[in-house]
Amino acid sequence: MPSVWHVIRNVTGITAAIDPIRQVGNSQYGTLDMPEFPTCLTNNPMPDGFPWGSRDCSSDPADIPNTGVTRHYDFTIARAVVAPDGIDRDAILVNGQFPGPTIEANWGDWIEVVVHNDITGPEEGTSVHWHGMLQKDTPWYDGVPSIGQCPIAPGSSFTYRFRADLYGTSWWHSHYSAQYNGGVQGPIVIYGPSQEDYDIDIGPVVLTDWYHEPYFEIVQDVVGTDLSKLPPKSDNNLINGRNTFDCSSLPQNSSYSCEPANLSKFKFKKGKTHRLRLMNTGADGVQKFSIDGHTMKVIAHDFVPLEPYETDVVTLGVAQRTDVLVEANAESDAAVWMRATLLPGTNDACGGTEHGQAVAAIYYDDADVDSVPTTRSSVTLDRCTNDPLTQTVPVFPMTPSEPSFTQFITVNQTINETGHPEWQMNNVAYHANFNHPVLFLAAEGNFSYPEEWNAYNYGSNSSVRFVLENLTPFVHPFHLHGHDFYVLAEGEGSYPGSVPENSNPTRRDTHILPASGYMVMQIEANNPGAWPFHCHVAWHLSGGLSMTVITQPDQINPIPDIMPQTCADWEIYSANNVVDQIDGGS
């Protein structure tokens, strides 16, 4: 892997000549013009205090404030060409920017997002998932076609409305094929209590592996029969949508248009404590995040506040988030590198990459904001699993109940009878049916599904334990919609048959299943609905690595009339157009 000095050797300053609009569209992420984020939003019922009142991180997160406020957003999804690292690429953007707009709300607010599908040339369906939101009482707004809705048809619009039922840091993204790799993604910031004081909220630090090939072409390779193209390797890595690429490394016959591009910039104030909201919004790679010469204090992962602990490097699998506090303790004129490194590991276990280094410049108060930092990294990058479970202790304690059902799941990859690769859970590769959402059928009491839907009905079970055994040499960041799950155990090799005693195990919505290892997780089945449970590596999901968890189906609320309308619109579209669903779909 080339060093950062190799990557930026053709850049005489941090700011290159490339047109910012060409690089990232209308985005201000990674610029010094990006405003600081507040401690909470105004326009709430308690103008002289926080809208969550006396609740703090030691309060029950199920005690959601009733703010009476709705935050409104309007998203238009359309094709564009951007060059985040200086190489033009066909993309699909929201409101003409990459990453897309940040959704901000206070804990307890309602969020309403009108989504317009303006994707043309060619047309595609779409949907938007609000990652980590529990969607209690609103499972149809989870944003997954074939599960809670039909896709938003080209030329159509759809309005999502859901509660900010947790607080912290997350992201939204398309859940239609691997479309989010094309650019349909952006941060979510839900303001709430903090167990540690800080002075400045820097806001989202978005880490994204980047591919110069459009997402659909990669999907064609992922599900194709030419195994020499597997696994796909990212061409670069981005921080807040920006990095540069060594144009001289392109083959002479390359058709790519390439020029040095701008790196992201951040501002630190000496003596102040800064909150950084780290998120891995990539397609595949495990991210290792660090800041030269600085220690980070971890205060949350996913939407769960933690007992704070210090580290010099943060590990984030795809879709994971970590909130950290950083004290600005360097000289007032310091300029230092922020780093995000994709860690390939043995046999690409951590995600394939060609150029996995991304850097951004942090400038202190008196630093020259056009200078190139000269700091070096001293951190060790040696694993692609999450921090030890004993280190990640939730502030608000919860003790798992005795599971009323235990589900054993094997994760494997195979070549099917037609020579196509498949990713499987319990020997089934998931394939979505866009026209028949499982949630609608489950609410009607219909549980007779094709095998390829890979749906599991847990009925009235009050809690379900999942034991996953990974038969592949790759890590898999597994995400369960609609739940924060307990992570009870993990390790290398086979499941030993028991889990350690722990009255307050870590909780999160995405956790890395170790390569050739196991993971034990558990949910309280208190959120009626149909919920995707899948690996968040886009290419693995495209290959079928997903199942659907149905909980308490007899308690699913009546489906709003607007939801079947998504299917009526999609039925008309799909009856008159070929839907090129070559992968798992979701």
Residue pairs with C-beta under 8 A, 6 or more apart in sequence:
1 344
1 353
1 355
1 356
1 357
2 246
2 249
2 355
2 357
3 357
4 337
4 339
4 357
4 359
6 246
7 243
7 244
7 245
7 246
7 355
7 357
7 359
8 244
8 263
8 359
8 372
9 246
10 244
10 246
10 247
10 248
10 260
11 244
11 260
11 263
11 372
13 370
13 371
13 372
14 262
14 263
14 265
14 361
14 369
14 370
14 371
14 372
15 262
15 370
16 86
16 244
16 259
16 260
16 261
16 262
17 259
17 260
18 83
18 86
18 259
18 260
18 261
18 262
20 31
20 262
22 81
22 82
22 83
22 88
23 82
23 83
23 84
23 86
23 241
23 242
23 261
23 262
24 30
24 82
24 84
24 97
24 98
24 241
24 242
25 80
25 82
25 93
25 96
25 97
25 98
26 95
26 96
26 97
27 97
27 98
27 99
27 240
27 241
28 34
29 99
29 204
29 206
29 240
29 241
29 242
29 264
30 239
30 240
30 241
30 242
30 262
30 263
30 264
30 265
30 266
30 360
31 264
31 265
32 265
32 267
32 363
32 369
34 203
36 200
36 201
36 202
36 203
37 104
37 189
37 201
37 202
37 203
38 191
38 201
39 50
39 191
39 201
40 50
40 51
40 106
40 191
41 71
41 104
41 105
41 106
41 109
41 191
43 69
44 51
44 67
44 69
44 106
44 109
45 51
45 67
45 68
45 69
46 53
50 193
51 65
51 67
51 69
51 106
51 107
51 108
51 109
52 65
52 106
52 107
52 108
52 167
52 192
52 193
53 65
55 63
55 65
55 192
55 193
56 193
56 195
57 193
57 194
57 195
57 305
57 395
57 396
58 195
58 395
58 396
59 193
59 396
60 396
61 166
61 167
61 396
64 107
64 108
64 163
64 165
65 106
65 107
65 108
66 108
67 106
67 107
67 108
67 109
69 105
69 106
69 109
69 110
70 109
70 110
70 111
70 112
70 161
71 103
71 104
71 105
71 109
71 110
71 111
71 112
71 164
72 112
72 113
72 114
73 101
73 103
73 111
73 112
73 113
73 114
74 95
74 113
74 114
74 116
75 94
75 95
75 100
75 101
75 113
75 114
75 115
75 116
75 128
76 94
76 95
76 96
76 116
76 118
77 92
77 93
77 94
77 115
77 116
77 117
77 118
77 119
77 126
77 174
77 184
78 92
78 93
78 96
78 118
78 119
78 120
79 90
79 91
79 92
79 93
79 119
79 120
79 121
80 91
80 92
80 93
80 96
80 183
81 88
81 89
81 90
81 91
82 88
82 89
82 91
82 93
82 98
82 183
83 89
83 257
83 259
83 261
84 98
84 210
84 236
84 238
84 241
84 242
84 243
84 261
85 210
85 235
85 236
85 238
85 242
85 243
85 244
85 245
85 261
86 244
86 245
86 247
86 258
86 259
86 260
86 261
87 212
87 235
87 245
87 247
87 256
87 257
87 258
88 256
88 257
89 211
89 212
89 213
89 214
90 182
90 214
91 98
91 182
91 183
91 214
92 119
92 124
92 174
92 179
92 182
92 183
92 184
93 100
93 183
93 184
94 100
94 101
94 183
94 184
94 185
94 186
95 101
98 183
98 241
99 183
99 185
99 186
99 187
99 204
99 206
99 208
99 240
99 241
99 281
100 172
100 183
100 184
100 185
100 186
101 186
102 186
102 187
102 188
102 189
102 203
102 204
103 111
103 113
103 130
103 172
103 186
103 187
103 188
103 189
104 188
104 189
104 190
104 191
105 111
105 164
105 189
105 190
105 191
106 164
106 190
106 191
106 192
107 164
107 166
107 167
107 190
107 191
107 192
107 193
108 163
108 164
108 165
109 163
109 164
110 161
110 162
110 163
110 164
111 130
111 160
111 161
111 162
111 163
111 164
112 159
112 160
112 161
113 128
113 159
113 160
113 161
114 157
114 158
114 159
115 126
115 128
115 152
115 157
115 158
115 159
115 160
116 156
116 157
117 124
117 125
117 126
117 152
117 153
117 154
117 155
117 156
117 157
117 158
118 154
118 155
119 126
119 154
120 154
123 154
123 155
123 577
124 154
124 176
124 179
125 145
125 151
125 152
125 153
125 154
125 176
125 434
125 570
125 573
125 579
126 151
126 152
126 174
126 176
126 179
126 184
127 143
127 144
127 145
127 149
127 151
127 152
127 174
127 175
127 176
128 143
128 160
128 172
128 173
128 174
128 175
128 184
129 142
129 143
129 144
129 172
129 173
129 174
129 175
129 481
130 141
130 142
130 143
130 160
130 162
130 170
130 172
130 188
131 170
131 171
131 172
131 173
131 188
131 319
131 479
131 509
132 166
132 170
132 188
132 302
132 303
132 321
132 509
132 510
133 142
133 162
133 163
133 164
133 165
133 166
133 170
134 165
134 166
134 482
134 483
134 484
134 527
135 141
135 142
135 162
135 165
135 481
135 482
135 527
135 529
136 163
136 165
136 482
136 527
137 163
137 557
138 161
138 162
138 163
139 148
139 439
139 482
139 527
139 528
139 529
139 530
139 531
139 556
139 557
140 148
140 149
140 439
140 559
140 560
140 563
141 148
141 160
141 161
141 162
142 148
142 481
142 482
142 529
142 531
143 149
143 160
143 175
144 175
144 481
144 532
144 586
145 151
145 175
145 176
145 432
145 434
145 437
145 585
145 586
146 432
146 433
146 434
146 436
146 437
146 438
146 453
146 585
146 586
147 432
147 437
147 438
147 439
147 481
147 530
147 531
147 532
147 548
147 586
148 437
148 439
148 529
148 530
148 563
149 158
149 437
149 563
149 566
149 567
150 434
150 435
150 437
150 566
150 567
150 569
150 570
150 571
151 176
151 434
151 566
151 570
152 158
152 566
152 569
153 566
153 569
153 570
153 572
153 573
154 573
156 569
156 573
158 562
158 566
159 562
164 190
166 190
166 192
166 303
166 484
167 190
167 191
167 192
167 193
167 303
168 190
168 192
168 300
168 302
168 303
168 304
168 305
168 321
168 323
169 187
169 188
169 189
169 190
169 204
169 277
169 278
169 279
169 300
169 303
169 321
169 323
170 187
170 188
170 190
170 279
170 302
170 303
170 321
171 185
171 186
171 187
171 188
171 206
171 279
171 281
171 319
171 321
172 185
172 186
172 187
172 188
173 180
173 184
173 185
173 186
173 281
174 180
174 182
174 184
174 185
175 586
176 585
176 586
177 215
177 216
177 219
177 542
177 581
177 583
177 584
177 585
177 586
178 215
178 216
178 218
178 219
178 283
178 538
178 539
178 541
178 542
178 583
179 215
180 281
180 283
180 538
181 211
181 215
181 218
181 283
181 538
182 214
182 215
182 216
185 208
185 281
187 203
187 204
187 206
187 277
187 279
189 203
189 204
189 277
190 303
193 305
194 275
194 299
194 305
195 299
195 305
195 308
195 395
196 297
196 299
196 308
196 325
197 273
198 273
198 274
198 275
198 325
199 269
199 272
199 273
199 274
200 269
200 272
200 273
200 274
200 275
201 274
201 275
201 277
202 266
202 274
202 275
202 276
202 277
203 277
204 240
204 277
204 279
205 239
205 240
205 276
205 277
205 278
205 279
205 289
205 338
206 238
206 239
206 240
206 241
206 279
206 281
207 237
207 238
207 239
207 278
207 279
207 280
207 281
207 282
207 287
207 289
207 316
207 340
207 358
208 237
208 238
208 241
208 280
208 281
208 282
209 234
209 236
209 237
209 238
209 282
209 283
209 284
209 285
209 287
209 342
209 351
209 353
209 356
210 234
210 235
210 236
210 237
210 238
210 243
210 282
211 218
211 232
211 234
211 235
211 283
212 235
212 236
212 256
213 235
215 283
215 538
216 580
218 232
218 539
219 539
219 542
219 582
219 583
220 582
221 229
221 230
221 232
222 230
222 232
222 421
222 539
222 542
222 543
222 583
223 420
223 421
223 542
223 543
223 582
223 583
224 420
225 418
225 419
225 420
227 415
227 421
230 421
231 284
231 348
231 351
231 352
231 474
231 539
232 284
232 352
232 539
233 348
233 352
233 353
233 354
234 282
234 283
234 284
234 285
234 342
234 351
234 352
234 353
234 354
234 355
234 356
235 245
235 354
235 355
236 243
236 245
236 354
236 355
236 358
237 243
237 285
237 287
237 340
237 341
237 342
237 353
237 355
237 356
237 357
237 358
238 340
238 358
239 263
239 264
239 338
239 340
239 358
239 359
239 360
240 264
240 360
241 264
242 261
242 262
242 263
242 264
242 360
243 261
243 263
243 264
243 358
243 359
244 260
244 261
244 262
244 263
245 258
245 261
245 355
246 355
247 258
247 259
247 260
249 355
250 256
250 258
263 359
263 360
263 361
264 338
264 360
264 361
265 360
265 361
265 362
265 363
265 369
266 338
266 360
266 361
266 362
266 363
267 362
267 363
268 274
268 326
268 328
268 330
268 362
268 363
268 364
268 365
269 328
269 364
269 365
270 328
270 329
270 330
270 331
270 332
270 364
270 365
271 327
271 328
271 329
272 327
272 328
273 325
273 326
273 327
273 328
274 325
274 326
274 327
274 328
275 299
275 323
275 324
275 325
276 296
276 323
276 324
276 325
276 326
277 321
277 323
278 289
278 314
278 316
278 321
278 322
278 323
278 324
279 316
279 320
279 321
280 286
280 287
280 316
280 317
280 318
280 319
280 320
280 321
281 318
281 319
282 318
282 351
283 318
283 537
283 538
283 539
284 318
284 351
284 352
284 537
284 538
284 539
285 318
285 342
285 343
285 344
285 350
285 351
285 352
285 353
285 356
286 315
286 316
286 317
286 318
286 342
286 343
286 345
286 350
286 351
286 384
286 475
286 477
286 512
287 315
287 316
287 317
287 340
287 341
287 342
288 313
288 314
288 315
288 339
288 340
288 341
288 342
288 343
288 379
288 381
289 313
289 314
289 315
289 316
289 322
289 338
289 339
289 340
290 296
290 312
290 313
290 314
290 338
290 339
290 341
290 377
290 379
291 326
291 336
291 337
291 338
291 339
291 362
292 336
292 337
292 338
292 339
292 373
292 375
292 376
292 377
292 378
293 330
293 336
293 375
294 326
294 327
294 329
294 330
294 336
295 310
295 311
295 312
295 326
295 327
296 310
296 311
296 312
296 314
296 324
296 325
296 326
297 308
297 309
297 310
297 324
297 325
297 326
298 306
298 308
298 309
298 310
298 311
298 314
298 322
298 323
298 324
298 387
298 392
299 305
299 306
299 308
299 323
299 324
299 325
300 306
300 321
300 322
300 323
301 320
301 321
301 322
301 323
301 392
301 506
301 508
302 320
302 321
302 484
302 507
302 508
302 509
302 510
303 321
303 484
303 508
303 509
304 394
304 484
304 506
304 507
304 508
305 394
305 395
305 396
306 392
306 393
306 394
306 395
306 506
307 393
307 394
307 395
308 325
309 391
309 392
311 387
312 378
312 379
313 379
313 380
313 381
314 322
314 324
315 383
315 384
315 385
315 386
315 387
315 512
316 322
317 384
317 386
317 475
317 477
317 510
317 511
317 512
317 536
318 351
318 477
318 510
318 536
318 537
318 538
319 477
319 479
319 510
319 536
320 386
320 477
320 508
320 510
320 511
320 512
328 364
330 336
330 364
331 364
332 364
332 365
332 366
332 367
333 364
333 365
333 366
333 367
333 368
334 363
334 364
334 367
335 361
335 362
335 363
335 364
335 367
335 368
335 371
335 372
335 373
335 374
335 375
336 361
336 362
336 373
336 375
337 359
337 360
337 361
337 362
337 373
337 375
337 377
338 359
338 360
338 361
338 362
339 357
339 358
339 359
339 377
340 357
340 358
340 359
341 356
341 357
341 358
341 381
342 350
342 351
342 353
342 356
342 357
343 350
343 351
343 356
343 381
343 383
343 384
344 350
344 351
344 352
344 353
344 356
345 384
345 475
345 515
346 473
347 473
348 474
349 384
349 473
349 474
349 475
349 515
350 384
350 475
351 384
351 475
351 537
361 369
361 372
361 373
362 373
363 369
384 475
384 512
384 515
385 475
385 490
385 512
385 514
386 392
386 511
386 512
389 487
389 489
389 490
389 502
389 505
389 506
392 506
393 504
393 506
394 504
394 506
394 507
397 503
397 504
398 486
398 504
398 507
399 503
399 504
400 463
400 486
400 488
400 505
400 522
400 524
401 462
401 463
401 524
402 463
403 463
403 464
403 465
403 522
404 461
404 462
404 463
404 464
405 458
405 461
405 463
405 464
405 465
406 464
406 465
406 466
406 467
407 456
407 458
407 464
407 465
407 466
407 467
408 467
408 469
409 425
409 426
409 466
409 467
409 468
409 469
409 547
410 424
410 425
410 426
410 427
410 468
410 469
410 471
411 423
411 424
411 425
411 468
411 469
411 470
411 471
411 472
411 476
411 513
411 535
411 545
412 423
412 424
412 427
412 471
412 472
413 421
413 422
413 423
413 424
413 472
413 474
413 543
414 421
414 422
414 424
415 421
415 422
416 422
416 429
421 543
422 429
422 543
422 544
423 429
423 535
423 540
423 541
423 543
423 544
423 545
424 544
424 545
425 454
425 545
425 546
425 547
426 454
426 547
428 451
428 452
428 454
428 544
428 547
429 452
429 454
429 543
429 544
429 545
429 584
430 452
430 453
430 454
430 534
430 544
430 545
430 546
430 547
430 548
430 584
430 586
431 452
431 453
431 544
431 584
431 585
432 453
432 581
432 584
432 585
432 586
433 450
433 453
433 585
434 570
434 574
434 579
434 581
434 585
435 567
435 570
435 571
435 574
436 567
437 530
437 563
437 567
438 449
438 453
438 455
438 530
438 548
438 550
439 529
439 530
439 556
439 559
440 559
440 563
440 564
440 567
441 447
441 449
442 457
442 529
442 530
442 550
442 553
442 556
443 553
443 556
443 558
443 559
445 553
445 554
447 455
447 457
447 550
447 553
449 455
453 548
454 546
454 547
454 548
455 530
455 547
455 548
455 550
456 547
456 548
456 549
456 550
457 550
457 553
458 464
458 525
458 549
458 550
458 551
459 552
459 553
460 552
460 554
461 525
461 551
462 524
462 525
462 526
463 522
463 523
463 524
463 525
464 522
464 523
464 525
464 549
464 551
465 488
465 520
465 521
465 522
466 485
466 520
466 521
466 522
466 523
466 533
467 495
467 518
467 519
467 520
468 478
468 513
468 518
468 519
468 520
468 521
469 494
469 495
469 518
470 476
470 513
470 514
470 515
470 516
470 517
470 518
470 519
471 516
472 515
472 516
473 515
473 516
474 515
474 537
474 540
475 512
475 513
475 514
475 515
476 512
476 513
476 535
476 537
476 540
476 545
477 510
477 511
477 512
477 513
477 535
477 536
477 537
478 510
478 511
478 512
478 513
478 519
478 521
478 533
478 534
478 535
478 536
479 509
479 510
479 532
479 533
479 534
479 535
479 536
480 509
480 521
480 523
480 531
480 532
480 533
480 549
481 509
481 531
481 532
481 533
482 527
482 529
482 531
482 551
483 509
483 523
483 524
483 527
483 531
484 507
484 508
484 509
485 507
485 508
485 509
485 511
485 521
485 522
485 523
486 505
486 506
486 507
486 521
486 522
486 523
487 505
487 506
487 507
487 508
487 511
487 519
487 520
487 521
488 499
488 500
488 502
488 505
488 520
488 521
488 522
489 495
489 499
489 500
489 518
489 519
489 520
490 511
490 513
490 514
490 517
490 518
490 519
490 520
491 514
491 517
491 518
492 514
492 516
492 517
493 516
493 517
493 518
494 518
495 518
495 520
499 520
510 536
511 519
511 521
513 519
513 535
523 549
523 551
525 551
525 552
526 551
526 552
527 551
527 552
528 551
528 552
528 553
528 554
528 555
528 556
528 557
529 550
529 551
529 552
529 556
530 548
530 549
530 550
530 553
531 548
531 549
531 550
531 551
532 546
532 547
532 548
532 549
532 586
533 546
533 547
533 548
533 549
534 541
534 545
534 546
534 547
534 586
535 541
535 545
535 546
537 545
541 584
541 586
542 583
542 584
543 583
543 584
544 583
544 584
545 584
546 584
546 586
573 579
